[in-house]
Amino acid sequence: MTRHSGDDRALGHRFGRRCPRPAALSGSGRRQSPGWRFTRRVIEQRAARQPALIDRRIADEEERQAERRRGQERRRQSAQWLIQYGLNRSHLDAVHTGDCGAAAKTGRYRPATRQQTRDAHRHVPACDRCRPDTALGLLEWTQSPRPAAG
């Protein structure tokens, strides 16, 4: 290891020497207490602030749980019948039950009452997947009934 010349030290470099400790942290009796008092004050302030931060986090978590519950209640109260509209959102396209995934997939539906669904079914077909006409009691025979064997 090469030692630096005295010129480096003249420029203010302290290579190889330990940095002096601040007076507040050194072992000189009186100057030490203000530093420790400051440290104690900082710790007390942080400790005083902690209960408020914890209370805020608890309140935030309770609010998130309440939102989850409200969302689940809204999902449970979904419509029993849905009417799907066409691309221009004015013409009727199909009739669905409330839990039909085909209607939800398109996003072009509105909730409807049982009577509105019955009226719409006169003009548009029922969904092939959820078969709302069966649930409405509107089964129409597409084939003529067989004659009795006899």
Backbone bond lengths (Angstrom), bond angles and torsions (degrees), N, CA, C in turn:
res aa  C-N    CA-C-N  psi(-1)  N-CA   C-N-CA  omega(-1)  CA-C   N-CA-C  phi
1 M - - - 1.443 - - 1.524 109.34 -
2 T 1.282 115.75 132.09 1.459 118.22 -179.48 1.509 109.50 -91.87
3 R 1.263 115.23 143.40 1.462 120.19 177.73 1.526 108.42 -91.19
4 H 1.302 114.08 145.39 1.467 118.63 -179.33 1.508 109.72 -80.61
5 S 1.277 114.61 152.76 1.458 119.39 -178.42 1.513 110.51 -74.27
6 G 1.244 116.71 166.82 1.458 121.87 179.37 1.508 112.19 -67.13
7 D 1.331 117.21 -20.19 1.462 120.38 179.27 1.525 110.73 -64.42
8 D 1.350 118.28 -35.53 1.462 121.30 178.83 1.517 110.65 -63.75
9 R 1.329 115.93 -39.11 1.465 118.74 179.82 1.519 110.80 -70.30
10 A 1.265 116.62 -30.70 1.459 119.85 178.58 1.522 110.53 -67.22
11 L 1.352 116.11 -28.73 1.464 119.98 178.88 1.523 112.67 -81.84
12 G 1.309 117.53 -0.85 1.452 119.97 177.35 1.502 113.65 103.63
13 H 1.334 120.11 2.79 1.451 122.54 179.28 1.517 109.26 -78.70
14 R 1.302 117.27 140.93 1.456 122.19 -179.92 1.515 109.53 -121.55
15 F 1.282 118.25 53.90 1.453 121.35 -178.15 1.517 109.12 -68.07
16 G 1.320 114.39 132.95 1.448 119.32 174.77 1.510 113.91 80.42
17 R 1.302 119.59 0.77 1.464 121.82 178.79 1.518 109.58 -111.65
18 R 1.310 116.29 149.00 1.467 119.81 176.73 1.514 109.52 -77.05
19 C 1.333 115.49 144.08 1.459 120.08 177.22 1.523 108.14 -72.82
20 P 1.323 118.00 141.11 1.467 118.92 178.72 1.515 110.79 -68.16
21 R 1.325 117.41 146.65 1.467 121.99 178.34 1.520 109.49 -78.48
22 P 1.318 117.22 148.33 1.462 118.89 175.85 1.526 109.54 -62.39
23 A 1.321 115.71 150.17 1.466 120.31 -176.60 1.527 111.61 -61.64
24 A 1.355 117.27 -32.67 1.463 119.49 -177.76 1.522 111.55 -67.25
25 L 1.328 118.58 -24.93 1.453 120.80 -177.14 1.524 112.82 -104.18
26 S 1.298 116.32 -4.57 1.457 118.43 -179.20 1.525 109.96 -78.86
27 G 1.299 116.64 175.45 1.455 120.57 -174.94 1.515 114.64 -84.09
28 S 1.337 119.87 13.97 1.461 120.73 179.80 1.522 109.81 -83.10
29 G 1.295 119.00 107.44 1.460 130.27 -171.75 1.515 119.01 -26.11
30 R 1.351 120.07 -67.62 1.460 121.94 -171.72 1.523 113.34 -70.00
31 R 1.266 118.21 -40.10 1.457 120.60 -176.29 1.530 111.87 -69.44
32 Q 1.291 118.21 -15.51 1.454 122.03 -176.98 1.528 112.32 -75.65
33 S 1.298 119.98 -38.11 1.458 122.46 -173.48 1.523 114.41 -64.16
34 P 1.348 122.57 -38.33 1.464 118.61 178.61 1.527 112.64 -60.64
35 G 1.326 117.87 -37.00 1.458 120.18 178.19 1.519 111.61 -65.46
36 W 1.306 117.60 -42.72 1.460 120.97 179.54 1.523 111.11 -71.05
37 R 1.324 116.99 -33.63 1.472 119.76 176.89 1.531 110.06 -65.40
38 F 1.330 115.34 -41.57 1.461 118.94 176.83 1.529 110.47 -61.49
39 T 1.327 116.83 -44.95 1.463 121.44 179.11 1.519 110.64 -60.20
40 R 1.332 116.21 -43.33 1.471 120.00 179.14 1.527 110.58 -63.50
41 R 1.335 117.40 -41.07 1.467 120.95 -179.31 1.533 110.73 -64.22
42 V 1.341 116.24 -40.43 1.467 120.07 178.28 1.522 110.39 -63.37
43 I 1.319 116.74 -44.79 1.471 120.56 -179.86 1.521 110.68 -64.07
44 E 1.332 117.99 -40.88 1.472 120.66 178.53 1.525 111.27 -64.00
45 Q 1.331 117.14 -40.48 1.463 120.03 179.55 1.526 111.37 -65.15
46 R 1.325 115.86 -42.20 1.467 119.15 178.18 1.521 110.91 -65.67
47 A 1.332 116.53 -41.07 1.463 119.92 179.52 1.522 110.98 -65.95
48 A 1.329 117.58 -34.86 1.465 120.49 178.48 1.521 110.98 -69.51
49 R 1.335 116.46 -29.08 1.459 120.79 -178.81 1.521 112.87 -81.22
50 Q 1.304 118.84 -24.83 1.461 122.92 -175.35 1.524 113.91 -58.74
51 P 1.340 120.87 -46.90 1.480 118.44 179.62 1.525 112.81 -58.32
52 A 1.341 117.31 -37.11 1.465 119.66 178.62 1.526 110.86 -65.69
53 L 1.332 117.54 -41.01 1.459 120.79 178.32 1.523 111.18 -64.61
54 I 1.334 116.08 -41.49 1.467 120.06 179.23 1.518 110.31 -65.54
55 D 1.344 117.12 -41.87 1.470 120.37 178.00 1.521 111.26 -61.78
56 R 1.336 116.79 -39.20 1.459 120.09 179.09 1.524 110.76 -65.19
57 R 1.332 117.32 -41.06 1.462 120.26 178.78 1.521 111.38 -66.33
58 I 1.319 117.36 -38.15 1.470 120.49 176.90 1.520 109.77 -63.02
59 A 1.349 117.10 -44.88 1.469 120.55 179.36 1.526 111.09 -62.18
60 D 1.335 117.44 -40.26 1.470 120.48 178.04 1.527 111.19 -62.89
61 E 1.323 116.97 -43.47 1.465 120.59 179.83 1.530 111.23 -65.07
62 E 1.329 117.22 -40.52 1.471 120.33 177.55 1.518 110.87 -63.76
63 E 1.339 117.12 -37.99 1.468 120.23 177.68 1.525 111.08 -65.41
64 R 1.336 117.38 -41.06 1.473 119.72 177.38 1.519 111.38 -63.12
65 Q 1.326 117.49 -40.12 1.468 120.10 178.60 1.522 110.67 -65.77
66 A 1.341 117.23 -39.54 1.460 120.16 178.00 1.527 110.80 -64.09
67 E 1.345 117.66 -40.01 1.471 120.54 177.26 1.516 111.03 -63.20
68 R 1.336 116.90 -40.76 1.468 120.32 177.41 1.519 111.01 -60.19
69 R 1.348 115.70 -45.38 1.474 119.23 179.69 1.526 111.22 -62.55
70 R 1.348 116.69 -43.24 1.469 119.62 179.52 1.528 110.62 -62.37
71 G 1.327 116.89 -40.19 1.463 120.58 177.99 1.517 111.94 -63.16
72 Q 1.327 117.21 -41.33 1.464 120.34 178.68 1.521 110.94 -66.36
73 E 1.338 117.68 -38.48 1.463 120.00 178.10 1.522 110.82 -65.09
74 R 1.349 116.68 -39.63 1.465 119.12 178.17 1.518 111.51 -64.15
75 R 1.337 116.44 -39.33 1.466 119.46 178.90 1.515 110.87 -65.67
76 R 1.325 116.97 -36.63 1.468 119.59 179.44 1.525 111.15 -68.05
77 Q 1.326 117.78 -28.65 1.454 121.50 -177.87 1.526 111.68 -92.53
78 S 1.310 117.25 29.36 1.452 119.76 -179.02 1.534 109.46 -67.53
79 A 1.309 114.28 161.50 1.455 120.35 -177.52 1.527 110.85 -66.09
80 Q 1.329 115.02 149.35 1.458 119.92 179.26 1.531 110.86 -82.46
81 W 1.344 115.75 -25.87 1.459 120.79 -178.28 1.516 109.17 -133.82
82 L 1.330 116.34 146.72 1.456 121.78 178.92 1.522 109.63 -131.55
83 I 1.314 114.74 144.05 1.458 120.89 173.87 1.521 107.12 -116.38
84 Q 1.322 115.96 123.09 1.465 121.38 -179.65 1.506 108.99 -91.22
85 Y 1.323 115.16 136.51 1.454 121.04 -179.76 1.516 110.27 -107.32
86 G 1.323 116.21 160.67 1.457 121.88 -178.71 1.521 111.69 -73.78
87 L 1.325 115.40 -173.80 1.459 120.43 -178.04 1.516 112.98 -63.04
88 N 1.341 117.28 -31.18 1.459 119.36 179.37 1.534 111.83 -86.12
89 R 1.309 116.33 2.11 1.469 124.55 175.42 1.527 114.19 61.54
90 S 1.324 117.50 19.24 1.457 119.48 176.48 1.526 111.47 -121.20
91 H 1.319 118.02 -32.28 1.454 121.01 179.78 1.524 110.46 -87.95
92 L 1.336 115.06 139.60 1.464 120.05 177.59 1.521 109.62 -70.67
93 D 1.327 115.56 142.95 1.455 119.91 -177.11 1.526 111.72 -118.20
94 A 1.354 117.35 -45.10 1.461 120.56 -178.69 1.524 109.22 -163.69
95 V 1.334 114.83 166.85 1.467 122.36 178.15 1.524 107.16 -115.82
96 H 1.359 116.97 138.08 1.462 122.14 -177.28 1.524 110.79 -135.18
97 T 1.340 115.38 159.93 1.463 119.68 167.54 1.527 107.78 -79.22
98 G 1.322 117.40 165.58 1.461 121.54 -174.56 1.512 115.08 -64.66
99 D 1.330 117.74 -25.57 1.461 119.60 -176.91 1.524 112.99 -103.94
100 C 1.312 118.02 19.22 1.461 121.45 -178.16 1.526 110.49 -74.85
101 G 1.319 115.59 128.08 1.453 120.58 179.10 1.514 112.76 -74.80
102 A 1.325 117.83 -25.87 1.465 120.75 -179.14 1.528 110.59 -66.37
103 A 1.318 116.68 -39.33 1.467 119.65 178.50 1.515 110.46 -68.34
104 A 1.325 116.74 -42.16 1.460 120.31 -179.10 1.524 110.76 -65.50
105 K 1.321 116.63 -30.89 1.461 121.30 -178.53 1.528 110.83 -66.25
106 T 1.329 117.29 -38.19 1.459 119.64 -178.92 1.516 111.66 -77.18
107 G 1.327 117.06 -36.06 1.458 120.24 -178.17 1.516 113.67 79.04
108 R 1.335 117.35 1.27 1.463 121.19 -178.47 1.522 110.03 -105.28
109 Y 1.301 117.76 61.13 1.463 120.68 -178.26 1.520 109.54 -138.40
110 R 1.323 113.38 161.51 1.468 120.42 175.26 1.519 107.85 -136.10
111 P 1.323 117.16 147.99 1.467 119.27 176.30 1.525 110.14 -66.53
112 A 1.312 115.75 151.46 1.465 120.36 -177.99 1.527 109.94 -144.66
113 T 1.312 115.40 159.11 1.463 120.84 175.31 1.527 108.28 -83.80
114 R 1.301 115.00 171.18 1.463 119.83 179.55 1.529 110.75 -61.95
115 Q 1.326 117.53 -42.18 1.461 121.47 -178.85 1.523 111.04 -66.54
116 Q 1.333 117.77 -41.27 1.468 120.28 177.96 1.526 110.60 -62.87
117 T 1.334 116.00 -37.79 1.453 120.25 179.31 1.527 110.79 -66.72
118 R 1.328 116.49 -41.80 1.479 120.27 178.25 1.523 110.38 -62.21
119 D 1.334 116.52 -42.74 1.462 120.30 179.51 1.532 111.31 -65.44
120 A 1.311 116.97 -41.75 1.464 120.40 -179.20 1.520 110.83 -68.14
121 H 1.329 117.35 -32.53 1.462 120.94 -178.16 1.530 112.02 -65.18
122 R 1.308 117.61 -20.92 1.464 120.86 177.05 1.532 111.05 -68.55
123 H 1.334 116.63 -26.05 1.462 121.22 -174.30 1.528 114.32 -106.67
124 V 1.321 116.98 -24.65 1.472 119.70 -175.78 1.527 108.99 -130.69
125 P 1.331 116.72 159.04 1.462 119.17 -178.95 1.530 112.14 -76.26
126 A 1.311 114.34 160.93 1.462 120.79 174.44 1.518 109.16 -84.07
127 C 1.294 116.34 157.15 1.464 121.82 178.19 1.527 109.42 -65.68
128 D 1.334 116.43 138.45 1.465 120.62 179.82 1.523 112.08 -73.85
129 R 1.320 117.50 -22.12 1.467 120.32 -176.07 1.524 112.72 -86.36
130 C 1.330 116.81 -48.84 1.469 118.60 -173.72 1.528 113.07 -95.33
131 R 1.314 119.17 -15.62 1.458 124.95 177.06 1.524 112.85 50.02
132 P 1.336 118.66 65.64 1.466 120.19 179.86 1.525 113.20 -68.76
133 D 1.333 116.82 -21.68 1.466 118.35 179.13 1.525 110.88 -64.91
134 T 1.329 117.25 -31.28 1.468 120.20 176.78 1.518 109.87 -67.30
135 A 1.313 116.65 -44.88 1.464 120.26 -179.74 1.520 111.60 -68.14
136 L 1.330 116.93 -30.67 1.466 120.16 178.01 1.522 112.57 -80.15
137 G 1.313 117.40 -13.86 1.464 120.31 -177.43 1.513 112.24 79.07
138 L 1.327 117.82 28.61 1.462 122.36 -176.57 1.516 112.03 -110.08
139 L 1.300 117.86 35.79 1.460 119.92 -179.86 1.509 110.06 -65.81
140 E 1.314 114.44 123.97 1.456 120.00 176.30 1.512 107.30 -113.14
141 W 1.297 116.81 132.28 1.461 120.82 -179.61 1.510 108.99 -76.85
142 T 1.311 115.11 123.29 1.458 118.79 176.14 1.520 110.29 -85.94
143 Q 1.332 116.44 -21.52 1.456 120.30 177.43 1.519 107.98 -108.93
144 S 1.286 114.89 151.74 1.476 117.25 178.11 1.539 107.51 -75.81
145 P 1.306 117.35 145.59 1.455 119.72 179.77 1.534 110.36 -63.62
146 R 1.308 115.59 148.18 1.468 120.34 -179.72 1.518 110.56 -71.58
147 P 1.303 115.22 143.16 1.461 117.61 176.47 1.539 109.67 -70.39
148 A 1.277 115.50 148.98 1.456 120.90 -179.29 1.511 109.48 -66.97
149 A 1.315 115.87 136.93 1.461 121.47 179.14 1.508 107.95 -73.36
150 G 1.218 116.01 134.52 1.420 111.75 -178.68 1.381 122.57 -164.82
